[in-house]
């Protein structure tokens, strides 16, 4: 499901990559609009302002409506749990590569 299909009270899955926390939020509002930016790549693109409530706090994100997964800094927002899978796999691979590099450095020192 893309953000175009999101409705009030739908669940959004949120991964905070910095804190390594996975949460579920609830859509409290959604409103489409045309992107009026001067960036020619994004001009005219249909966007959605999605208000999400998590733990009693609201945050609004502007998201291209044709996406199912998007990023806001260290936050990953997805319309399904499966949408987070590829990001979690990517993070796992990066961590494994970093650990392998550290191990190689330790092996050289010993």
HELIX and SHEET records of a PDB file:
HELIX    1   1 UNK A    3  UNK A    5  5                                   3    
HELIX    2   2 UNK A   81  UNK A  109  1                                  29    
SHEET    1   A 6 UNK A  57  UNK A  64  0                                        
SHEET    2   A 6 UNK A  46  UNK A  54 -1                                        
SHEET    3   A 6 UNK A  21  UNK A  34 -1                                        
SHEET    4   A 6 UNK A  11  UNK A  16 -1                                        
SHEET    5   A 6 UNK A  75  UNK A  78 -1                                        
SHEET    6   A 6 UNK A  69  UNK A  72 -1                                        
END                                                                             
